[in-house]
Amino acid sequence: MGRNKAEDKGEKCELPSFVLSVDKPHIVLILGQDLGWNTVGWHNPEIKMPVLNQLAADGVIFNQSYVQPTSTPSRAALFTGYYPFKIKRQHQLLLNLEADGLSLDLKTLPERLKDAGYLTHLVGKWHLGFCKEEYLPNKRGLDSFYGWLTTETSFYSKESGLDSGYDFRDNTGVVQESETYLPFMLAERAVDIVMGHYKEYPLFLEFSMALPGKSIELSGQCTSSVGSVVCKFLPVFCVNIKSPLANILETQLWPSGVSLSEISSSLEKVFGDSAIRRTWPNQRSLHCLRRVNMVGRPARDIGEIVTGSGPEVCEIIHKLQFIVTVEVPLHPDPTHAWEKRSIKTGVPALYALYHQRKLEDDNLGISHVLWDCTFLSALIEKFMQREYCSILVPQDYEDLYSYIEDDRTRKLYGKLSAMDNSIGLLVEALKTRGMWNDTLFIFTSDNGAAASQSGSNWPLRGDIGTLYEGATRIPTFVYGSMLNKTGYVNNELMHIVDLHKTIIELAGATTESDIDGMDMWKTISKGKPSPRTEFVYNIDDDELSPGAAIRVGDYKLITGNPNSMYPIRLLDTTDDWWNYGDDEPIPIGNEPPPVNVTYLFNIIGDPEERNNIAEIYTVKVEELLHRLDEYREHLVPPENRIIDPAGDPVNFGGVWSPGWC
């Protein structure tokens, strides 16, 4: 295996040939992963994060700071200063087996900072492509890289992806396997970088944290016990897929007035295993059944739809939201007691993965006449690992919230406190090295929370991967002794492309004249009005996920499908208002959202996007549509998505690696 020992860690970084003047600040950028609006202490006082809370209070909190809906586009915008739709990165995030990356024609932020004499480092997530060496962090201007290349990696096993592969790198080498908590390893490396830094040169450090994140987080104990869960869960799930749902719908007509309890009672006769009980369906899934006229249809037709081979694929399974209660072994030893736990929102998360894998195989020409239990078992195992073992956090941090009953929320809060502690270690290192007073400290995130599963964008609307505020408006603050005005909340408009331009200007570097980013330094340091009065959330005209949104002044226009991430958008759950521990989203009605919308919101008066005023302000709609079309003239269509099995980790000793495109 290529991961049993630490390998070549790359060449040592070369120092600039000249010493720079002291007026160039050190720049530390904390880029959280999936950090929702309500997952920071200054928005949610229940979260214990004393370090970040104090820095935010003593710095400048930005109340209207925006990013892209998902990770890769946000990181591309930060590194280039361009809106993603101009650089082929508008169509969601990079998948692990996708043979693509950030265009090599584009010079990155670290490359430009190196030209200005900075030493540049990235600790944490890359997610800008790795299928060939030219895409790797060390080839894109970073003197050092310590982290993972793919969408995410688990906190203990460091595994990533549905087809599991190890993903933890030290430059080009592979970090030795360990069960050490990933955030602690990242913090230790960030501290080491600071303590070993040549202070005569300015530092750029991006600390792209794994927290809060949404990864499959497994410890050794968790990995050992999950098989027993699958053994109990799999037979009933496969029966559900193959026949009972169809049989019930064929033999029992459900008139519109039937109660949910009556339907649940019917289902219990089929799903009678005492280890699994379902509270299904809910109002939303029942509406879907009626909408596609499933009542009384032959079992064959329904079976095709449920298994994904019929003309109405995704119309049923994607709507099934329920709670599965399973008896879970808490210890690999079967003599130990079992505990009952609720696994929330089961099939949607599972089936989205299943559908995505099917799309990938379809692109490769692999035919699946029947997606049977042999394949589904692998998906179910991943799902059960994710749900049973998710948000795993060291016990000391979880214990800070022992009074919280909801297991998911308690663990997530613990992760946030662990994040705060990690950042505190970095801050102390900067102070110890005498660098703190010369450091500009920026805290932000790549996108909002996956709030239907974990985290909270409350009270903002929407889940990760959408065009709503919950996915794109994120907690941000800036701290530094060079700021002239501090200790307040700034309501000026700022976008992640602006961080690129602002950092470039502060560093005395140069960038392209046509980038979308604007220099925000006077707004950040002095509280002056923002030069930005409008921005584009995204423009994606791809047939799988068409949708666009723009904000001009106080008004925001969404057109097409606001649930932009495919296939997750097919769940029709991503446009709701989610809060911690919700089994169901905060109600907005039982009607699934339309696939082609025209929404107009006054974001200043209605930041939660609850009142669509498009039919009232038709002139404003036309004005924003025209402006959106002007931006569309600069759209560069994304490359065709190529899912290449050559990148499978089995071809590289079990490690996600370059060298296959």
SVG drawing of the C-alpha trace seen along z (x, -y; Angstrom):
<svg xmlns="http://www.w3.org/2000/svg" viewBox="-61 -56 79 68">
<polyline fill="none" stroke="black" stroke-width="0.4" points="0.0,0.0 1.2,-3.5 0.1,-4.8 1.9,-2.7 4.7,-5.2 5.4,-8.8 6.7,-9.2 8.5,-12.0 7.2,-15.3 8.2,-17.4 11.0,-19.9 11.6,-22.5 10.2,-25.9 12.6,-28.4 13.0,-31.6 12.6,-34.9 15.9,-36.3 15.2,-39.6 13.9,-40.7 10.6,-42.6 9.7,-45.7 7.6,-45.3 4.6,-47.1 3.3,-43.9 1.1,-42.1 1.1,-38.4 -2.2,-37.0 -4.0,-34.2 -7.2,-33.0 -9.4,-30.6 -11.7,-28.9 -14.3,-26.8 -16.1,-24.0 -19.9,-24.1 -20.1,-26.7 -23.7,-27.8 -25.0,-31.2 -26.2,-29.9 -23.0,-27.9 -20.9,-30.7 -21.0,-32.2 -21.8,-35.7 -25.0,-34.5 -25.8,-31.6 -24.6,-32.4 -25.1,-28.8 -22.0,-27.8 -18.8,-28.0 -16.1,-29.5 -14.3,-32.0 -11.3,-32.6 -13.4,-33.3 -16.0,-35.3 -13.4,-37.6 -11.6,-38.1 -14.9,-38.8 -15.9,-41.3 -12.6,-43.1 -12.5,-43.1 -15.1,-43.7 -18.1,-41.4 -19.4,-41.4 -23.2,-40.9 -23.4,-40.6 -20.5,-38.4 -21.2,-36.0 -19.7,-33.0 -20.7,-30.4 -23.2,-27.6 -20.6,-24.8 -17.0,-24.3 -15.1,-24.1 -16.7,-27.2 -16.0,-29.2 -12.4,-28.1 -12.0,-28.9 -13.4,-32.4 -11.0,-33.0 -8.0,-31.8 -8.8,-33.6 -11.0,-36.6 -13.4,-35.6 -17.1,-34.5 -17.1,-30.7 -19.4,-31.0 -16.6,-32.8 -14.0,-30.1 -16.0,-26.9 -16.5,-26.2 -20.2,-27.1 -21.6,-23.6 -21.5,-22.4 -18.4,-20.8 -15.7,-18.6 -16.4,-14.9 -13.6,-12.6 -13.4,-10.7 -14.0,-13.8 -11.1,-14.3 -10.8,-18.0 -9.5,-20.9 -9.0,-24.6 -7.9,-25.7 -4.1,-25.8 -4.4,-29.0 -5.4,-30.8 -2.8,-32.2 -3.8,-31.6 -3.7,-33.8 -0.8,-31.9 1.2,-32.2 0.7,-36.0 1.6,-36.3 4.8,-34.4 5.7,-36.9 5.3,-39.5 7.7,-37.7 5.2,-35.8 5.8,-32.3 2.6,-30.4 1.0,-27.5 -2.3,-25.5 -3.4,-23.4 -6.6,-21.4 -8.9,-21.1 -7.8,-21.6 -10.7,-20.5 -9.6,-22.2 -8.6,-19.1 -5.9,-16.4 -6.2,-14.0 -2.8,-15.2 0.2,-16.6 -0.2,-20.0 -3.4,-20.5 -1.8,-19.8 -1.4,-22.5 2.4,-22.5 2.1,-23.2 -0.3,-26.1 1.8,-28.4 1.9,-26.8 5.2,-26.3 3.6,-23.6 0.4,-21.6 -0.9,-19.4 -4.4,-18.1 -6.7,-16.3 -7.3,-16.6 -10.9,-15.4 -14.3,-16.5 -13.8,-15.5 -11.9,-13.1 -13.0,-11.5 -11.7,-12.7 -10.2,-9.4 -9.7,-7.0 -8.9,-9.8 -11.0,-8.0 -12.9,-9.8 -15.6,-8.9 -18.2,-6.4 -15.5,-4.1 -13.3,-4.6 -9.8,-5.7 -7.2,-7.2 -6.7,-10.9 -4.2,-12.7 -1.1,-14.3 2.0,-16.1 3.0,-17.9 3.2,-15.1 3.8,-12.4 1.2,-10.3 0.8,-10.9 1.1,-7.7 -2.2,-6.2 -3.3,-7.0 -6.5,-7.3 -5.6,-10.8 -8.4,-13.3 -7.9,-15.2 -8.6,-18.7 -5.9,-18.3 -3.4,-17.2 -4.2,-20.2 -3.8,-22.6 -0.5,-21.1 0.8,-21.6 -0.5,-25.2 1.4,-25.9 4.5,-24.3 4.4,-26.5 4.2,-29.6 6.9,-28.5 9.3,-27.7 8.5,-30.7 11.2,-33.1 9.8,-36.3 11.7,-38.5 9.2,-37.4 5.5,-37.9 3.4,-34.8 0.2,-33.6 -1.4,-30.7 -4.8,-29.3 -6.1,-27.2 -8.9,-25.4 -10.4,-23.6 -12.4,-20.3 -14.7,-21.8 -17.6,-21.8 -17.9,-19.7 -20.2,-16.8 -17.8,-14.0 -18.1,-10.3 -16.3,-10.3 -15.3,-6.8 -13.3,-5.6 -12.0,-2.0 -14.8,-1.1 -17.4,-2.6 -16.0,-0.8 -16.2,2.6 -19.8,2.2 -21.4,0.8 -21.6,4.2 -24.1,5.5 -26.3,2.5 -26.2,3.2 -27.2,6.8 -30.4,5.7 -31.1,2.8 -30.4,4.3 -33.1,7.0 -35.9,4.6 -34.6,1.9 -34.2,4.3 -37.7,5.7 -38.9,2.1 -37.2,1.5 -38.3,4.6 -42.0,5.2 -43.8,4.2 -44.3,0.5 -45.5,1.4 -47.8,4.1 -49.3,1.8 -50.0,-0.9 -51.5,1.6 -53.8,3.3 -54.7,0.4 -56.0,-2.7 -55.2,-5.8 -57.9,-8.3 -57.0,-12.0 -58.7,-12.0 -56.8,-9.0 -54.9,-9.8 -51.1,-9.4 -51.7,-7.1 -53.7,-4.7 -51.0,-4.6 -48.3,-4.1 -50.4,-1.2 -50.5,0.4 -46.8,0.1 -46.1,1.6 -47.7,4.8 -45.0,5.1 -42.1,3.6 -42.6,5.6 -39.0,6.2 -38.8,5.0 -35.4,3.6 -36.7,1.1 -39.7,-1.1 -40.6,-3.9 -42.7,-7.0 -43.5,-7.3 -44.8,-8.9 -45.0,-12.5 -47.1,-15.1 -44.5,-15.9 -43.9,-12.4 -47.7,-11.7 -48.2,-14.8 -45.6,-13.4 -47.4,-10.1 -50.6,-11.9 -48.8,-14.4 -47.4,-11.6 -50.8,-9.7 -49.3,-6.6 -52.6,-5.5 -53.9,-2.3 -51.1,-2.0 -49.7,1.5 -46.9,2.8 -44.7,3.1 -44.9,-0.6 -44.3,-1.6 -41.4,0.8 -39.7,-0.8 -40.1,-4.2 -38.8,-3.1 -35.8,-1.3 -35.0,-4.3 -35.7,-2.7 -39.1,-4.3 -39.9,-7.6 -40.6,-9.2 -37.3,-8.3 -36.6,-10.1 -40.2,-11.2 -40.8,-8.7 -37.7,-7.7 -36.3,-11.2 -39.4,-12.3 -39.3,-9.5 -38.3,-11.3 -38.6,-9.2 -36.9,-8.2 -35.3,-4.8 -34.9,-3.5 -32.2,-0.8 -30.6,1.3 -27.0,0.3 -24.1,2.2 -22.0,-0.2 -19.1,2.1 -17.6,4.7 -18.1,7.4 -21.6,8.8 -22.1,9.5 -22.3,5.8 -25.7,4.2 -27.3,2.6 -28.7,-0.8 -31.6,-2.2 -30.8,-5.3 -32.7,-7.4 -31.1,-7.7 -32.7,-10.8 -33.6,-11.4 -32.5,-8.0 -33.4,-7.3 -32.9,-10.8 -29.3,-10.9 -28.7,-7.3 -30.6,-7.5 -28.9,-10.7 -25.6,-8.8 -27.1,-5.9 -28.4,-8.1 -25.1,-10.0 -23.3,-6.7 -25.8,-5.5 -25.2,-8.7 -21.4,-8.1 -21.8,-4.6 -24.2,-5.6 -21.6,-8.1 -19.1,-5.2 -21.5,-3.1 -22.0,-0.6 -25.5,0.9 -27.4,1.7 -30.6,3.5 -31.4,4.1 -29.8,2.2 -30.1,5.0 -29.1,5.5 -25.6,6.5 -24.8,2.9 -27.2,1.2 -25.5,2.9 -22.3,0.9 -24.3,-2.3 -26.2,-1.3 -23.0,-0.6 -21.7,-4.0 -24.9,-5.6 -25.1,-3.8 -21.5,-4.7 -22.3,-8.4 -25.4,-8.6 -24.4,-6.4 -20.9,-7.6 -21.3,-11.2 -20.2,-14.3 -17.8,-12.2 -16.0,-14.5 -13.6,-14.0 -15.6,-13.4 -14.2,-16.4 -15.8,-18.7 -19.1,-16.9 -19.2,-17.0 -19.3,-20.8 -22.9,-20.4 -24.0,-17.5 -27.3,-19.3 -28.3,-19.1 -30.5,-16.1 -30.3,-16.0 -27.3,-13.8 -26.6,-15.4 -26.7,-18.9 -24.6,-18.1 -21.8,-16.6 -21.9,-19.4 -21.5,-22.0 -18.6,-20.0 -17.0,-20.1 -17.4,-23.9 -15.7,-24.2 -12.9,-22.0 -12.5,-24.3 -12.3,-27.2 -9.6,-25.5 -7.6,-24.7 -7.7,-28.3 -6.7,-29.4 -3.5,-27.3 -2.7,-29.1 -3.3,-32.5 -1.0,-31.7 1.7,-30.6 1.5,-33.8 1.8,-35.8 4.7,-33.6 6.6,-34.3 6.0,-38.0 3.9,-38.0 0.4,-38.7 0.5,-42.4 1.5,-42.2 -1.1,-39.7 -4.4,-40.3 -6.7,-37.5 -9.7,-36.6 -12.4,-34.1 -15.0,-32.9 -16.4,-29.7 -16.7,-28.0 -20.5,-27.8 -23.4,-27.4 -24.3,-24.3 -25.7,-21.0 -28.5,-22.0 -31.0,-19.3 -28.4,-16.8 -26.2,-18.8 -25.6,-22.3 -27.9,-25.3 -28.3,-28.3 -31.2,-29.5 -33.0,-31.8 -31.8,-31.9 -33.4,-29.8 -31.9,-26.9 -29.4,-24.1 -25.9,-23.8 -25.8,-23.8 -28.7,-26.2 -29.1,-29.7 -30.7,-30.8 -29.1,-32.9 -28.5,-29.9 -26.0,-28.4 -24.3,-31.7 -24.4,-34.2 -21.9,-33.1 -20.3,-34.2 -17.2,-36.4 -15.0,-38.7 -11.6,-40.4 -9.2,-41.2 -5.9,-43.0 -4.0,-45.9 -3.9,-47.6 -7.7,-48.1 -8.7,-51.7 -12.3,-51.0 -13.2,-47.9 -15.7,-46.5 -18.8,-46.8 -21.0,-45.0 -20.4,-46.1 -23.5,-45.8 -21.7,-46.6 -21.8,-44.1 -18.8,-41.8 -18.2,-38.7 -15.4,-36.0 -14.0,-37.3 -13.3,-40.5 -11.0,-38.7 -8.8,-37.9 -8.5,-41.5 -8.1,-42.9 -5.4,-40.5 -3.5,-41.1 -3.6,-44.9 -2.4,-44.6 0.4,-42.4 1.6,-44.7 1.0,-42.0 -0.7,-42.3 -3.7,-40.6 -5.7,-40.6 -7.5,-43.9 -10.8,-42.2 -11.4,-40.1 -14.7,-40.5 -13.1,-41.1 -13.0,-44.6 -10.6,-46.1 -12.5,-46.2 -9.7,-47.5 -11.2,-50.9 -14.5,-49.1 -12.7,-46.6 -10.3,-48.9 -12.2,-52.2 -15.9,-51.2 -16.2,-53.1 -19.1,-52.3 -18.5,-49.1 -17.5,-49.6 -19.8,-46.6 -23.5,-47.2 -24.3,-43.9 -23.0,-40.4 -24.0,-37.2 -24.8,-34.1 -24.3,-31.9 -25.3,-31.3 -25.6,-27.7 -27.4,-26.8 -26.6,-23.1 -29.7,-21.0 -29.2,-19.0 -29.3,-22.0 -30.3,-25.2 -30.5,-28.2 -29.2,-31.7 -29.5,-34.4 -28.3,-38.0 -28.5,-40.7 -28.6,-44.4 -28.9,-46.8 -31.6,-45.5 -33.2,-43.1 -32.4,-39.5 -33.7,-37.6 -33.7,-33.8 -34.6,-32.1 -34.7,-28.5 -34.2,-25.9 -32.9,-27.3 -31.8,-23.9 -28.7,-24.0 -26.7,-20.9 -27.6,-17.8 -28.8,-15.2 -29.4,-16.6 -31.8,-19.1 -34.2,-16.3 -34.9,-15.7 -37.0,-18.9 -35.8,-19.4 -33.1,-21.9 -35.2,-25.1 -36.6,-24.9 -35.6,-26.6 -33.7,-24.1 -32.6,-24.4 -30.5,-22.1 -32.1,-18.7 -35.1,-19.3 -36.7,-16.0 -38.7,-18.1 -37.9,-21.6 -39.7,-24.6 -43.0,-24.4 -43.5,-26.4 -46.3,-24.3 -46.7,-20.8 -46.2,-21.8 -42.9,-20.7 -41.1,-23.6 -41.5,-24.2 -38.6,-23.3 -38.6,-26.6 -39.1,-29.7 -39.1,-33.5 -38.4,-34.7 -37.8,-38.3 -36.9,-39.1 -36.1,-42.4 -33.1,-41.0 -32.8,-43.9 -36.4,-43.8 -36.8,-40.0 -33.4,-38.3 -35.2,-35.0 -36.6,-35.0 -40.2,-34.3 -42.1,-36.7 -41.8,-36.4 -42.7,-39.8 -42.1,-39.0 -45.7,-39.5 -45.9,-42.8 -42.6,-44.4 -42.6,-43.2 -40.5,-46.1 -37.8,-45.2 -37.9,-41.6 -37.3,-42.7 -34.5,-45.0 -32.7,-42.2 -33.3,-39.7 -31.7,-42.2 -28.7,-42.6 -28.4,-38.9 -28.4,-38.5 -25.6,-41.1 -23.5,-38.9 -24.5,-35.8 -22.7,-37.2 -19.4,-36.4 -20.4,-32.8 -18.0,-30.1 -19.8,-26.7 -18.3,-24.1 -16.5,-21.1 -18.4,-17.9 -18.1,-16.0 -15.9,-13.0 -16.1,-10.4 -13.0,-8.2 -12.6,-4.9 -8.9,-5.2 -8.8,-7.5 -10.1,-4.8 -7.9,-4.5 -7.6,-0.7 -5.3,-1.7 -3.0,-3.6 -2.5,-1.4 -5.8,-2.6 -4.9,-6.2 -6.5,-9.1 -3.7,-10.1 -2.9,-12.0 -1.8,-10.5 -5.0,-9.4 -6.0,-12.3"/>
</svg>
